[in-house]
Amino acid sequence: MTYLVAKMIIKNISKKWYRKKVEKTVLDMLKTVPFEHRIGIDTIYIVDNLRFGPGRNRVAGLYKKLKKGKSEIYISVDNYVENIPSFLLLIPIIRKMIVAKVLFHEIGHHYKENFSNMIKEKNNENYAESYSKSLMQKRFWIIKLVLSPFKRFFN
């Protein structure tokens, strides 16, 4: 299915059984991203398998800058969850957190690429991770609040 969201196309070309759920989650997670940070993202693709780099490594997401100020984002949840049982994607909060982490990271690359004159961070991956983390905290603040009393058990 294809959606048009504020001049941004969400194109789902996945064949996985949970693809519709991932698509809806992407649409939902985009609400967390400020509109001005999404400007220039032309298409978000949801795909089954994604490989990138010299070794053709499997990656969960990819930001691709195109000509004329446009860009694309590719999301492959399969590559991110390959060590997690896929039935966990049926649990809404887990699915949302997995998809959000990848989506926010790639939007972080887009934001840094297009607004780099305002950003001091030199390392693209570090910036994308910090961008993703800040949106994750904004979106899933209640989980952090609920789990905070148990933090000492996880250190």
C-alpha positions in Angstrom: 0.0 0.0 0.0 1.1 3.6 -0.6 0.3 6.6 1.6 0.9 10.3 0.9 1.7 12.1 4.1 2.3 15.9 3.8 4.0 15.4 0.4 5.9 12.4 1.7 5.2 8.9 0.3 5.2 5.8 2.4 5.7 2.8 0.1 5.4 -0.7 1.6 7.0 -3.2 -0.7 7.5 -5.8 2.0 6.0 -9.3 1.7 6.2 -10.1 5.4 3.1 -11.0 7.4 3.6 -8.1 9.7 4.2 -5.5 7.0 0.8 -3.7 7.5 1.5 -3.3 11.2 4.9 -1.8 10.4 3.3 0.6 7.9 0.8 1.8 10.4 3.5 2.2 13.0 5.6 4.3 10.6 2.6 6.6 10.0 2.1 6.8 13.8 5.7 7.5 14.6 6.0 10.3 12.1 3.7 12.3 14.3 6.5 12.5 16.8 8.9 14.0 14.3 8.6 17.8 13.9 7.3 18.7 10.5 10.3 20.9 9.6 12.6 17.9 10.2 10.7 15.9 7.6 10.9 18.5 4.9 12.8 17.0 1.9 12.1 13.4 2.7 10.3 12.3 -0.5 9.7 8.6 0.2 9.9 6.1 3.0 10.2 2.5 1.8 9.4 -0.5 4.0 11.4 -3.4 2.5 12.2 -7.0 3.4 16.0 -7.0 3.1 18.4 -4.2 3.0 22.2 -4.4 2.4 24.6 -1.5 2.3 28.3 -0.8 2.2 31.4 -2.5 0.8 30.6 -5.8 2.5 27.0 -5.5 1.6 26.1 -5.8 5.3 22.5 -6.1 6.4 21.2 -2.9 7.8 18.0 -1.9 9.5 17.7 1.5 7.8 19.2 3.6 5.1 19.1 7.3 4.4 19.7 8.2 0.8 20.1 11.8 -0.4 18.8 12.4 -4.0 19.1 15.4 -6.3 17.2 18.6 -5.9 17.0 18.5 -2.1 15.0 15.3 -2.0 15.8 12.1 0.0 14.6 8.6 0.7 14.6 6.4 3.8 14.5 2.6 3.6 13.4 0.6 6.6 14.0 -3.2 7.0 12.6 -4.3 10.3 13.7 -7.9 9.5 17.4 -6.9 9.7 16.8 -5.2 13.0 14.8 -8.1 14.6 16.7 -11.1 13.1 17.6 -12.2 16.7 14.2 -11.5 18.1 11.2 -13.9 17.6 9.0 -12.3 15.0 5.8 -12.9 17.1 7.1 -10.1 19.4 6.2 -7.7 16.6 2.5 -8.5 17.5 3.0 -6.7 20.8 2.3 -3.1 19.9 4.7 -1.3 22.2 7.6 -3.5 21.2 6.8 -3.1 17.5 6.5 0.7 17.9 9.8 0.9 19.7 11.7 -1.2 17.1 10.3 0.7 14.1 10.7 4.1 15.9 14.4 3.5 16.7 15.2 2.8 13.0 13.0 5.5 11.6 14.2 8.2 14.0 17.8 7.3 13.4 17.4 7.7 9.6 15.5 11.0 10.0 18.5 12.1 12.2 20.8 11.5 9.2 18.4 13.5 7.1 18.2 16.4 9.6 22.0 16.5 10.0 22.6 16.4 6.2 20.2 19.2 5.5 20.8 21.4 8.5 24.5 20.7 9.2 25.5 24.3 9.4 23.6 24.4 12.8 25.0 21.1 14.1 28.4 20.8 15.6 28.6 17.0 15.8 31.0 15.7 13.2 30.2 12.0 13.3 27.0 11.2 11.4 26.2 8.0 13.3 26.7 9.6 16.7 24.4 12.5 15.7 21.7 10.1 14.3 21.9 8.0 17.5 21.5 11.0 19.8 18.6 12.4 17.5 16.9 9.0 17.7 17.4 8.7 21.5 15.8 12.2 22.1 12.7 11.3 20.0 12.5 7.9 21.6 12.5 9.6 25.1 9.9 12.1 23.8 7.6 9.4 22.4 8.0 6.6 25.0 8.4 8.8 28.2 5.8 6.8 30.0 7.9 3.6 29.7 10.9 5.3 31.1 8.8 6.6 34.0 7.3 3.2 34.7 10.6 1.4 34.6 12.7 4.0 36.5 12.1 2.3 39.9 13.7 -0.9 38.5 16.7 0.9 37.0 19.1 -0.4 39.7 18.4 -4.0 38.7 19.6 -3.4 35.1 22.9 -1.7 35.9 
